[in-house]
Amino acid sequence: MRTVVMGAGRSGLTAARYLAAHGHDVVLTDIRPDPGPELADQMARAGVPGVWGGHPLVLLDDCGEVIISPGISRGVPFVAEASRRGIPVIAEVELAHRVLRARAERGCILAVTGTNGKSTTTDLVAHLLRAAGLPAVACGNLGLPFLEAVEGAGPGTRFVVELSSYQLESVVAFHTDAAAFLNLTPDHLARHGDLEGYRRAKRRIFERQEAGDLRVVPLAHPEWWEDAPGTAATARFGWAPCEAWCDSGGMLRLGGEALLSRRELRIPGDHNVENALAAALLARHGGAPLKAIREGLRTYAGLAHRIAFCGERGGVQAYNDSKGTNVDATLTAIRALPGPLVLLLGGTDKGASYAPLREALDGKLRRLVFLGEAIPKLQRDLADLPHETVPAFDDAVRQALSIAQPGDQVLLSPACASFDQFNNFEERGERFEALVRDWATG
C-alpha cells in the first residue's frame, strides 16, 4: 500500500526519501505549485514522485499511512478524510522512533518541549553529553530531522529531540527515556484552539513513559504537568529546594551537589538558569557524570539566534534573538539584557497581544522599531511608547543601529514569525548579523 507524505520541507523529504530507499511505495505532496529545480532533482535522484498544488483525495485510495509535516494541521480536509477512513496519520518523528526502536541497539531518546527555551535546552543537553565523551546529536524541531539523525548515527548515540506541539499532535507509540516540559505560555492558539488544547498537546511527550524513565518538569507550575500520562519518575527544577535548583546565592544544585554559580554560565538570564537545570537532569539520565555536566555548563556558549551577541561599535552592543518568534520569548530576551534597549519588533503576527511587553520595557526602553506585516497590530498595542515604523527589514535594522546611544543594546527579538520577508528565523537572524557586521566595521 502507498504511504503519502504531506509537506515537502526538510522533514517531509527525509521521510519520503527513507521510505523510497527501503522499498516502500511513497508519494510526496505539497500545496506549492511546483517543486523548483533543486527539489525536483533531489526527488528524482531518490525515486520519489510528487503531487503539487494541493493534496487530492484520490491519493488516499490504497493508502496505508499518511505522514504529515509539522506545519500541516490535522484539521485540513485531506488529513480529516484519512482519519475518517481509519488511515493512520503520524508525524516524521513517529516514523524515526519506529526505525530506531526496531534496531537491536534501540538508542536513547531524551526529549524537550515547552513554549520557549526548548532549542537552547536541547542543544545544551547534547553539549553536556558530548562533554562526558558520549555520542549525542541534537535534532527534531531544532532543524535536523529526527529520522535523518537516526540514519546517520552509530551505536550508543543519545538522541536529544526538540518536539513542538505540532509534532506531538501526531505521535502514537513515541516513547522517551527522559522528557522535559519546560514552560507554557500562549502560542499557536490558532492551531490548538486555546491554551488548554496547547497544553494537552505538549504533555503528550510523557504519554508512553514507563517506570525507569524520567519526567523533568518545573517546580513552580505543577498545574502544567500533574495530570500528565505515563508512569515515569518525576524530577523538578526551579528556585527552591528540589531535584535541580538555584539557591538564593546563585548556586546551581543538582540534588545535594553544587554544580556552579550562575555567574559562570555564558548564557544570560533567569530563563537560562532554568534551562541549564533542566538540561542537567536530562544529561544525568543520559549517562553524563556530575563533573562533565559542570564543565559543560561552564563552556556552553549558547544557541545561534537566541540572545546572541553579534557586534559592538561606539559602546552600542547588538544582540540577535531572531528565534524570539512569540511575545513570551521576547519578554525573556528583554529581561535578560540590562538596557537601555532599541528593540526591533515585527514580522508575521501570531495572534497574541503585544501589550505584555510594556511592563518588561518600563525603565529600559530607548526606542521601538516596528517592521513587517505586524506593523498595524504593533501600532494598536504599543503606539504610545517611543517608536519608529520602518516596514523593510534592512532599513529597520539600519535605523535601529543609527539611533542607539553608547551603553544601549540593539535587540532583534521580533515576537513574530519571519515568513513575511524570510524563509525562516535563521535566515532573518543571519541577515541581521550581516548588517551588524557592516555597521560594526564602519
The 8 nearest C-alpha neighbors of each residue, nearest first, counted from 0:
[[1, 63, 62, 61, 24, 2, 23, 64],
 [0, 2, 62, 24, 25, 63, 61, 3],
 [3, 1, 25, 64, 65, 62, 63, 24],
 [4, 2, 65, 26, 25, 27, 66, 5],
 [3, 5, 66, 27, 65, 67, 26, 11],
 [6, 4, 67, 28, 27, 68, 29, 66],
 [7, 5, 29, 68, 11, 8, 28, 4],
 [8, 6, 11, 12, 29, 9, 27, 5],
 [9, 7, 11, 10, 6, 12, 68, 13],
 [8, 10, 12, 11, 13, 7, 144, 143],
 [9, 11, 13, 144, 12, 8, 14, 91],
 [12, 10, 7, 14, 8, 13, 6, 9],
 [11, 13, 15, 9, 7, 14, 10, 16],
 [14, 12, 10, 16, 11, 15, 9, 17],
 [13, 15, 11, 17, 12, 16, 10, 18],
 [16, 14, 12, 18, 17, 13, 19, 11],
 [15, 17, 13, 19, 14, 18, 45, 12],
 [18, 16, 20, 14, 15, 19, 13, 21],
 [19, 17, 21, 23, 15, 20, 16, 14],
 [18, 20, 23, 16, 22, 21, 17, 15],
 [21, 19, 17, 18, 22, 16, 45, 23],
 [22, 20, 18, 19, 23, 17, 16, 24],
 [21, 23, 19, 20, 18, 24, 25, 17],
 [22, 24, 19, 18, 25, 21, 1, 2],
 [23, 25, 1, 2, 19, 0, 22, 26],
 [26, 24, 2, 1, 23, 3, 19, 15],
 [25, 27, 3, 48, 49, 4, 47, 2],
 [28, 26, 49, 4, 5, 3, 48, 50],
 [29, 27, 50, 5, 49, 51, 6, 54],
 [28, 30, 6, 51, 31, 53, 7, 5],
 [29, 31, 53, 52, 51, 32, 54, 28],
 [30, 32, 52, 29, 33, 51, 34, 53],
 [33, 31, 52, 51, 30, 34, 53, 29],
 [34, 32, 31, 51, 35, 52, 29, 30],
 [35, 33, 38, 39, 36, 31, 32, 51],
 [34, 36, 33, 37, 38, 39, 40, 32],
 [35, 37, 39, 38, 40, 34, 41, 33],
 [38, 36, 40, 39, 35, 41, 34, 42],
 [37, 39, 41, 40, 34, 36, 35, 42],
 [40, 38, 36, 42, 37, 41, 34, 35],
 [39, 41, 43, 37, 38, 42, 36, 44],
 [42, 40, 38, 44, 39, 43, 45, 37],
 [41, 43, 45, 47, 39, 44, 40, 46],
 [42, 44, 46, 40, 45, 41, 39, 47],
 [43, 45, 41, 42, 46, 40, 47, 39],
 [46, 44, 42, 43, 47, 16, 41, 19],
 [47, 45, 43, 44, 42, 48, 19, 16],
 [46, 48, 42, 45, 43, 26, 19, 49],
 [49, 47, 26, 27, 46, 42, 50, 43],
 [50, 48, 27, 28, 26, 51, 47, 29],
 [49, 51, 28, 27, 29, 52, 48, 26],
 [52, 50, 29, 32, 33, 53, 28, 30],
 [51, 53, 32, 30, 31, 29, 33, 50],
 [54, 52, 30, 51, 29, 55, 28, 31],
 [53, 55, 28, 77, 56, 29, 30, 52],
 [56, 54, 57, 58, 53, 77, 59, 50],
 [57, 55, 58, 59, 77, 54, 60, 80],
 [56, 58, 59, 55, 60, 54, 61, 62],
 [57, 59, 56, 60, 55, 62, 3, 54],
 [60, 58, 62, 57, 56, 61, 81, 3],
 [59, 61, 62, 58, 57, 56, 1, 63],
 [60, 62, 0, 59, 1, 63, 58, 2],
 [63, 61, 1, 59, 60, 0, 64, 2],
 [62, 64, 0, 1, 2, 86, 61, 65],
 [63, 65, 2, 87, 86, 62, 88, 3],
 [66, 64, 88, 3, 2, 4, 87, 89],
 [67, 65, 4, 89, 90, 88, 5, 91],
 [68, 66, 5, 90, 4, 89, 65, 71],
 [67, 69, 6, 70, 71, 11, 5, 90],
 [70, 68, 165, 166, 71, 67, 90, 72],
 [69, 71, 68, 72, 165, 6, 67, 166],
 [72, 70, 69, 68, 67, 73, 6, 75],
 [73, 71, 74, 75, 70, 190, 69, 165],
 [72, 74, 78, 75, 79, 71, 168, 169],
 [73, 75, 72, 79, 76, 78, 77, 71],
 [74, 76, 78, 73, 77, 72, 79, 71],
 [77, 75, 79, 78, 80, 74, 73, 81],
 [76, 78, 80, 79, 75, 56, 81, 54],
 [79, 77, 81, 80, 76, 73, 75, 82],
 [78, 80, 76, 82, 81, 77, 74, 75],
 [79, 81, 83, 77, 82, 78, 76, 84],
 [82, 80, 78, 86, 84, 83, 79, 77],
 [81, 83, 85, 79, 80, 84, 86, 78],
 [84, 82, 80, 81, 85, 79, 86, 78],
 [85, 83, 81, 82, 86, 80, 79, 59],
 [86, 84, 82, 83, 87, 81, 80, 88],
 [85, 87, 81, 82, 84, 64, 63, 88],
 [88, 86, 64, 65, 85, 89, 82, 63],
 [89, 87, 65, 66, 64, 86, 169, 82],
 [90, 88, 169, 66, 170, 93, 67, 65],
 [89, 91, 169, 93, 67, 92, 66, 166],
 [90, 92, 94, 93, 66, 95, 14, 10],
 [93, 91, 95, 90, 94, 145, 96, 146],
 [94, 92, 96, 90, 91, 95, 170, 173],
 [93, 95, 97, 91, 92, 96, 98, 90],
 [96, 94, 146, 92, 98, 97, 93, 145],
 [97, 95, 93, 99, 94, 98, 100, 92],
 [98, 96, 94, 95, 100, 99, 101, 93],
 [97, 99, 95, 101, 96, 100, 94, 102],
 [100, 98, 96, 101, 97, 102, 105, 95],
 [99, 101, 105, 102, 97, 98, 96, 106],
 [102, 100, 98, 99, 97, 103, 105, 104],
 [103, 101, 104, 105, 100, 99, 98, 106],
 [102, 104, 105, 101, 100, 99, 106, 154],
 [105, 103, 102, 106, 154, 155, 100, 99],
 [106, 104, 100, 102, 103, 99, 101, 107],
 [105, 107, 104, 155, 156, 157, 108, 99],
 [106, 108, 157, 158, 176, 109, 156, 105],
 [109, 107, 158, 175, 176, 159, 157, 110],
 [108, 110, 159, 177, 178, 176, 175, 158],
 [111, 109, 178, 160, 159, 161, 108, 179],
 [112, 110, 179, 161, 178, 117, 162, 160],
 [111, 113, 180, 162, 117, 161, 163, 179],
 [114, 112, 181, 182, 180, 115, 183, 117],
 [113, 115, 183, 182, 184, 116, 112, 186],
 [116, 114, 113, 117, 328, 182, 327, 181],
 [115, 117, 119, 118, 120, 274, 114, 113],
 [116, 118, 120, 119, 112, 115, 111, 121],
 [119, 117, 121, 120, 116, 141, 122, 161],
 [120, 118, 122, 116, 121, 117, 302, 123],
 [119, 121, 123, 117, 274, 118, 122, 278],
 [122, 120, 118, 124, 123, 119, 117, 161],
 [121, 123, 119, 125, 120, 124, 137, 118],
 [122, 124, 126, 120, 125, 121, 119, 127],
 [125, 123, 278, 127, 121, 126, 122, 282],
 [124, 126, 128, 122, 135, 123, 127, 137],
 [127, 125, 123, 129, 124, 128, 130, 122],
 [128, 126, 295, 130, 124, 292, 129, 125],
 [129, 127, 131, 125, 130, 133, 126, 287],
 [128, 130, 132, 133, 126, 131, 127, 134],
 [129, 131, 127, 128, 132, 291, 295, 126],
 [130, 132, 291, 128, 129, 287, 133, 127],
 [133, 131, 129, 130, 128, 134, 287, 291],
 [132, 134, 129, 128, 131, 135, 130, 156],
 [135, 133, 156, 129, 157, 155, 132, 136],
 [136, 134, 157, 156, 125, 158, 129, 133],
 [135, 137, 158, 125, 159, 138, 157, 134],
 [138, 136, 159, 122, 125, 160, 121, 158],
 [137, 139, 143, 160, 145, 141, 144, 159],
 [140, 138, 145, 144, 161, 160, 141, 143],
 [139, 141, 161, 142, 162, 163, 138, 144],
 [140, 142, 139, 138, 118, 161, 143, 137],
 [143, 141, 140, 139, 144, 138, 9, 137],
 [142, 144, 138, 139, 141, 145, 147, 148],
 [145, 143, 139, 147, 10, 146, 138, 142],
 [144, 146, 139, 148, 138, 147, 92, 95],
 [147, 145, 95, 149, 148, 144, 150, 92],
 [146, 148, 150, 144, 149, 145, 151, 13],
 [149, 147, 145, 151, 146, 150, 152, 144],
 [148, 150, 146, 152, 147, 151, 145, 99],
 [151, 149, 147, 148, 152, 146, 153, 99],
 [150, 152, 148, 149, 147, 153, 146, 136],
 [153, 151, 149, 150, 148, 156, 154, 136],
 [152, 154, 156, 155, 151, 134, 149, 150],
 [155, 153, 156, 104, 152, 106, 134, 105],
 [154, 156, 106, 153, 157, 134, 104, 107],
 [157, 155, 134, 135, 154, 153, 106, 158],
 [156, 158, 135, 107, 108, 134, 159, 106],
 [159, 157, 108, 136, 135, 160, 109, 107],
 [160, 158, 109, 137, 110, 121, 136, 108],
 [161, 159, 110, 139, 138, 158, 137, 162],
 [160, 162, 111, 139, 140, 110, 141, 121],
 [163, 161, 112, 140, 111, 166, 160, 139],
 [164, 162, 165, 166, 112, 167, 140, 161],
 [163, 165, 167, 201, 200, 166, 168, 162],
 [166, 164, 69, 163, 168, 167, 70, 169],
 [167, 165, 163, 69, 164, 168, 169, 90],
 [166, 168, 164, 169, 170, 165, 200, 203],
 [169, 167, 165, 166, 200, 170, 164, 203],
 [168, 170, 89, 90, 167, 166, 171, 88],
 [171, 169, 93, 167, 173, 89, 90, 168],
 [170, 172, 173, 169, 93, 89, 207, 90],
 [173, 171, 174, 170, 207, 93, 97, 96],
 [174, 172, 171, 170, 93, 96, 207, 175],
 [175, 173, 207, 208, 172, 176, 206, 96],
 [176, 174, 108, 177, 109, 178, 208, 110],
 [175, 177, 212, 108, 109, 107, 213, 174],
 [176, 178, 213, 109, 175, 212, 214, 110],
 [177, 179, 110, 214, 111, 109, 215, 175],
 [178, 180, 215, 111, 216, 181, 214, 112],
 [181, 179, 112, 113, 216, 182, 111, 215],
 [182, 180, 113, 179, 216, 217, 112, 117],
 [183, 181, 113, 114, 180, 115, 184, 217],
 [182, 184, 114, 113, 185, 198, 181, 223],
 [183, 185, 114, 186, 327, 182, 194, 115],
 [186, 184, 194, 188, 183, 187, 351, 114],
 [185, 187, 188, 184, 325, 114, 351, 349],
 [186, 188, 190, 189, 191, 185, 349, 197],
 [189, 187, 191, 192, 190, 193, 186, 194],
 [190, 188, 187, 192, 191, 350, 193, 349],
 [189, 191, 188, 187, 192, 72, 197, 193],
 [192, 190, 188, 196, 197, 193, 189, 187],
 [193, 191, 188, 189, 190, 196, 194, 197],
 [194, 192, 188, 196, 195, 191, 197, 189],
 [195, 193, 197, 196, 185, 198, 188, 192],
 [194, 196, 198, 197, 193, 199, 192, 191],
 [197, 195, 199, 191, 193, 198, 194, 192],
 [196, 198, 194, 200, 195, 191, 199, 201],
 [199, 197, 195, 201, 200, 196, 194, 202],
 [200, 198, 196, 202, 201, 197, 195, 203],
 [199, 201, 197, 198, 164, 203, 168, 202],
 [202, 200, 198, 164, 203, 199, 204, 197],
 [201, 203, 204, 199, 200, 227, 205, 198],
 [204, 202, 206, 205, 201, 200, 167, 199],
 [203, 205, 202, 206, 201, 178, 167, 175],
 [206, 204, 203, 208, 229, 207, 228, 202],
 [205, 207, 228, 203, 229, 204, 208, 227],
 [208, 206, 174, 229, 205, 209, 173, 172],
 [209, 207, 229, 205, 231, 206, 230, 174],
 [208, 210, 230, 231, 212, 229, 211, 207],
 [211, 209, 231, 230, 212, 232, 208, 213],
 [210, 212, 209, 231, 213, 232, 176, 208],
 [211, 213, 231, 176, 210, 177, 209, 208],
 [214, 212, 177, 232, 231, 233, 178, 215],
 [213, 215, 233, 178, 231, 232, 177, 234],
 [216, 214, 179, 234, 235, 178, 233, 213],
 [215, 217, 235, 180, 179, 181, 236, 234],
 [218, 216, 236, 235, 219, 220, 237, 181],
 [217, 219, 235, 237, 236, 220, 221, 216],
 [218, 220, 217, 221, 237, 238, 236, 222],
 [221, 219, 222, 218, 217, 223, 224, 216],
 [220, 222, 223, 225, 224, 219, 218, 217],
 [223, 221, 220, 224, 225, 226, 219, 227],
 [222, 224, 221, 220, 225, 198, 183, 226],
 [223, 225, 227, 221, 226, 222, 202, 216],
 [226, 224, 221, 227, 222, 223, 228, 220],
 [227, 225, 224, 228, 222, 223, 202, 221],
 [226, 228, 224, 225, 202, 205, 229, 206],
 [229, 227, 206, 205, 226, 230, 203, 207],
 [228, 230, 208, 206, 207, 205, 231, 209],
 [229, 231, 209, 210, 208, 232, 228, 212],
 [232, 230, 212, 210, 209, 213, 208, 214],
 [231, 233, 213, 214, 212, 210, 230, 234],
 [232, 234, 214, 213, 215, 231, 235, 216],
 [235, 233, 215, 242, 214, 216, 232, 236],
 [236, 234, 216, 218, 217, 242, 215, 241],
 [235, 237, 243, 217, 244, 218, 276, 277],
 [236, 238, 244, 218, 239, 217, 273, 245],
 [239, 237, 245, 244, 246, 240, 236, 247],
 [238, 240, 237, 244, 241, 246, 245, 218],
 [239, 241, 244, 238, 242, 243, 246, 237],
 [242, 240, 243, 244, 235, 239, 236, 254],
 [241, 243, 254, 235, 234, 253, 236, 244],
 [244, 242, 253, 236, 241, 252, 276, 254],
 [243, 245, 237, 238, 252, 236, 251, 240],
 [246, 244, 251, 238, 250, 249, 252, 237],
 [245, 247, 248, 249, 250, 238, 244, 239],
 [248, 246, 249, 245, 250, 238, 239, 251],
 [249, 247, 246, 250, 245, 260, 251, 261],
 [248, 250, 246, 247, 261, 260, 245, 251],
 [251, 249, 260, 245, 246, 248, 259, 261],
 [250, 252, 245, 258, 259, 244, 260, 257],
 [253, 251, 257, 258, 244, 256, 243, 245],
 [254, 252, 243, 256, 255, 242, 257, 258],
 [253, 255, 242, 256, 243, 252, 241, 244],
 [254, 256, 253, 252, 257, 242, 243, 241],
 [255, 257, 253, 252, 254, 258, 289, 251],
 [258, 256, 252, 251, 259, 253, 250, 255],
 [257, 259, 252, 251, 293, 256, 253, 250],
 [260, 258, 251, 250, 257, 261, 293, 263],
 [261, 259, 250, 262, 263, 249, 251, 258],
 [260, 262, 263, 264, 249, 250, 259, 251],
 [263, 261, 260, 264, 249, 265, 259, 250],
 [264, 262, 261, 260, 297, 265, 259, 296],
 [265, 263, 261, 266, 262, 297, 296, 267],
 [264, 266, 300, 263, 267, 299, 297, 301],
 [265, 267, 264, 301, 271, 300, 268, 299],
 [268, 266, 335, 271, 265, 269, 264, 336],
 [267, 269, 335, 270, 271, 272, 334, 266],
 [270, 268, 272, 271, 273, 267, 335, 334],
 [269, 271, 273, 268, 272, 274, 331, 116],
 [272, 270, 274, 273, 269, 268, 275, 267],
 [271, 273, 269, 275, 270, 274, 276, 268],
 [274, 272, 276, 270, 271, 275, 277, 237],
 [273, 275, 271, 277, 120, 272, 276, 278],
 [274, 276, 278, 272, 273, 277, 271, 279],
 [277, 275, 273, 279, 278, 274, 243, 236],
 [278, 276, 274, 280, 279, 275, 236, 273],
 [277, 279, 275, 124, 281, 276, 280, 120],
 [280, 278, 282, 276, 277, 281, 283, 275],
 [281, 279, 283, 277, 278, 282, 284, 276],
 [280, 282, 278, 284, 283, 279, 285, 177],
 [281, 283, 285, 279, 284, 287, 280, 124],
 [284, 282, 287, 286, 285, 280, 281, 279],
 [285, 283, 281, 282, 286, 280, 177, 287],
 [286, 284, 282, 283, 287, 281, 157, 128],
 [285, 287, 283, 284, 288, 282, 128, 133],
 [286, 288, 283, 131, 282, 128, 285, 291],
 [289, 287, 291, 290, 283, 292, 286, 131],
 [288, 290, 292, 291, 293, 287, 283, 258],
 [289, 291, 293, 292, 288, 294, 131, 287],
 [292, 290, 131, 294, 293, 289, 130, 288],
 [293, 291, 295, 289, 127, 290, 294, 296],
 [294, 292, 290, 296, 291, 258, 295, 289],
 [293, 295, 297, 291, 296, 292, 290, 298],
 [296, 294, 127, 292, 298, 297, 293, 130],
 [295, 297, 293, 294, 299, 298, 292, 264],
 [298, 296, 294, 295, 264, 299, 263, 293],
 [297, 299, 295, 296, 300, 294, 265, 264],
 [300, 298, 296, 301, 297, 295, 265, 123],
 [301, 299, 265, 298, 266, 302, 264, 297],
 [302, 300, 299, 266, 303, 119, 265, 307],
 [303, 301, 305, 119, 304, 300, 122, 307],
 [302, 304, 305, 307, 301, 306, 319, 425],
 [305, 303, 320, 321, 319, 322, 428, 307],
 [304, 306, 320, 307, 303, 322, 302, 319],
 [307, 305, 320, 319, 318, 304, 332, 308],
 [308, 306, 319, 318, 305, 304, 309, 303],
 [307, 309, 318, 317, 310, 319, 306, 316],
 [308, 310, 318, 317, 307, 432, 319, 435],
 [311, 309, 317, 316, 439, 435, 308, 436],
 [312, 310, 316, 315, 439, 317, 314, 313],
 [311, 313, 439, 315, 314, 316, 310, 438],
 [312, 314, 315, 405, 311, 404, 316, 406],
 [313, 315, 405, 406, 312, 316, 311, 407],
 [316, 314, 405, 407, 312, 311, 406, 313],
 [315, 317, 311, 408, 310, 409, 314, 407],
 [316, 318, 409, 310, 408, 309, 410, 308],
 [319, 317, 308, 410, 307, 306, 309, 409],
 [318, 320, 307, 411, 304, 306, 321, 428],
 [321, 319, 305, 306, 412, 304, 322, 411],
 [320, 322, 428, 304, 323, 412, 424, 319],
 [323, 321, 320, 324, 304, 305, 424, 412],
 [322, 324, 328, 412, 321, 329, 320, 414],
 [323, 325, 415, 414, 416, 322, 413, 328],
 [326, 324, 414, 415, 328, 327, 323, 329],
 [327, 325, 414, 329, 328, 330, 353, 324],
 [326, 328, 330, 329, 325, 331, 184, 115],
 [329, 327, 323, 331, 330, 325, 326, 115],
 [330, 328, 332, 326, 331, 323, 327, 412],
 [329, 331, 327, 333, 328, 332, 356, 326],
 [330, 332, 328, 334, 329, 333, 335, 327],
 [331, 333, 329, 335, 334, 330, 306, 328],
 [334, 332, 330, 335, 331, 336, 329, 359],
 [333, 335, 331, 332, 336, 330, 359, 268],
 [334, 336, 268, 332, 333, 267, 331, 337],
 [337, 335, 334, 333, 338, 332, 268, 267],
 [336, 338, 339, 335, 363, 334, 333, 340],
 [339, 337, 340, 363, 336, 407, 408, 364],
 [338, 340, 363, 407, 364, 365, 408, 337],
 [341, 339, 338, 364, 408, 365, 407, 342],
 [340, 342, 409, 366, 365, 367, 410, 399],
 [341, 343, 367, 410, 340, 409, 411, 368],
 [344, 342, 368, 411, 413, 367, 369, 412],
 [345, 343, 413, 369, 368, 370, 414, 342],
 [346, 344, 370, 413, 373, 371, 415, 369],
 [345, 347, 371, 415, 417, 372, 373, 416],
 [346, 348, 416, 415, 419, 372, 373, 417],
 [347, 349, 373, 415, 350, 346, 416, 372],
 [350, 348, 351, 415, 347, 416, 187, 325],
 [349, 351, 348, 352, 189, 188, 187, 186],
 [352, 350, 349, 353, 326, 186, 185, 348],
 [351, 353, 354, 350, 380, 355, 326, 376],
 [354, 352, 355, 356, 380, 326, 351, 377],
 [353, 355, 356, 352, 380, 357, 381, 358],
 [356, 354, 357, 353, 358, 352, 359, 326],
 [357, 355, 354, 359, 358, 353, 330, 360],
 [358, 356, 360, 355, 359, 354, 361, 381],
 [357, 359, 361, 360, 356, 355, 354, 362],
 [358, 360, 356, 357, 361, 330, 334, 333],
 [361, 359, 357, 364, 363, 358, 362, 356],
 [362, 360, 358, 359, 363, 357, 364, 356],
 [361, 363, 364, 360, 339, 359, 338, 358],
 [362, 364, 339, 338, 360, 361, 340, 365],
 [365, 363, 340, 339, 360, 366, 362, 361],
 [364, 366, 340, 341, 339, 363, 367, 385],
 [365, 367, 341, 385, 386, 364, 342, 368],
 [368, 366, 386, 342, 341, 343, 385, 387],
 [367, 369, 343, 387, 386, 388, 342, 344],
 [370, 368, 388, 344, 345, 374, 389, 387],
 [371, 369, 390, 345, 389, 374, 388, 344],
 [372, 370, 346, 390, 345, 373, 374, 391],
 [371, 373, 346, 374, 347, 419, 345, 370],
 [372, 374, 348, 345, 346, 371, 376, 375],
 [373, 375, 377, 376, 372, 370, 369, 371],
 [376, 374, 378, 377, 373, 379, 372, 380],
 [377, 375, 379, 378, 374, 373, 380, 348],
 [378, 376, 374, 380, 379, 375, 381, 373],
 [379, 377, 382, 375, 376, 381, 380, 374],
 [378, 380, 376, 377, 381, 382, 375, 374],
 [379, 381, 377, 378, 354, 353, 376, 382],
 [382, 380, 378, 383, 377, 384, 379, 354],
 [383, 381, 378, 384, 379, 380, 377, 386],
 [382, 384, 381, 385, 386, 378, 380, 379],
 [383, 385, 382, 381, 386, 367, 366, 357],
 [386, 384, 366, 367, 383, 387, 365, 382],
 [387, 385, 367, 366, 368, 384, 388, 382],
 [386, 388, 368, 369, 367, 389, 385, 366],
 [387, 389, 369, 368, 370, 390, 386, 374],
 [388, 390, 395, 370, 391, 369, 387, 394],
 [389, 391, 370, 371, 388, 392, 395, 369],
 [392, 390, 394, 393, 389, 395, 370, 371],
 [391, 393, 395, 394, 396, 370, 390, 371],
 [394, 392, 396, 395, 391, 397, 434, 431],
 [393, 395, 397, 392, 396, 391, 398, 389],
 [396, 394, 389, 392, 398, 393, 397, 391],
 [397, 395, 399, 393, 398, 394, 392, 400],
 [398, 396, 394, 400, 399, 395, 401, 393],
 [397, 399, 395, 401, 396, 400, 394, 402],
 [400, 398, 396, 397, 401, 402, 395, 341],
 [399, 401, 397, 398, 403, 402, 396, 409],
 [402, 400, 398, 399, 403, 397, 404, 396],
 [401, 403, 399, 400, 398, 404, 341, 366],
 [404, 402, 400, 401, 407, 341, 399, 315],
 [403, 405, 407, 406, 315, 402, 314, 313],
 [406, 404, 314, 315, 407, 313, 403, 312],
 [405, 407, 314, 315, 404, 408, 339, 316],
 [408, 406, 339, 315, 405, 404, 340, 338],
 [407, 409, 316, 340, 317, 315, 338, 410],
 [410, 408, 317, 341, 340, 342, 316, 318],
 [409, 411, 342, 318, 412, 317, 408, 341],
 [410, 412, 343, 319, 320, 413, 321, 342],
 [413, 411, 320, 323, 329, 321, 410, 414],
 [412, 414, 344, 345, 415, 343, 411, 323],
 [415, 413, 325, 324, 326, 323, 329, 412],
 [416, 414, 324, 346, 413, 348, 347, 325],
 [415, 417, 347, 324, 346, 418, 348, 349],
 [418, 416, 346, 421, 424, 423, 419, 347],
 [417, 419, 421, 420, 422, 416, 347, 423],
 [418, 420, 347, 417, 346, 421, 372, 371],
 [419, 421, 418, 417, 422, 346, 371, 392],
 [422, 420, 418, 417, 423, 427, 419, 426],
 [421, 423, 418, 426, 417, 420, 424, 427],
 [424, 422, 425, 421, 426, 417, 418, 427],
 [423, 425, 427, 426, 417, 321, 322, 428],
 [426, 424, 428, 427, 423, 429, 304, 321],
 [425, 427, 429, 428, 424, 423, 430, 421],
 [428, 426, 424, 430, 425, 429, 421, 431],
 [429, 427, 431, 321, 425, 430, 426, 304],
 [428, 430, 426, 432, 431, 427, 425, 433],
 [429, 431, 433, 427, 428, 432, 426, 434],
 [432, 430, 428, 434, 429, 433, 435, 427],
 [433, 431, 435, 429, 434, 430, 436, 309],
 [432, 434, 430, 436, 435, 431, 429, 437],
 [433, 435, 437, 431, 432, 436, 438, 430],
 [434, 436, 432, 438, 437, 433, 439, 310],
 [437, 435, 439, 433, 438, 434, 432, 440],
 [438, 436, 434, 435, 440, 439, 441, 433],
 [437, 439, 435, 441, 436, 440, 434, 312],
 [440, 438, 436, 312, 441, 437, 311, 435],
 [441, 439, 437, 438, 436, 312, 435, 311],
 [440, 438, 439, 437, 312, 436, 435, 313]]
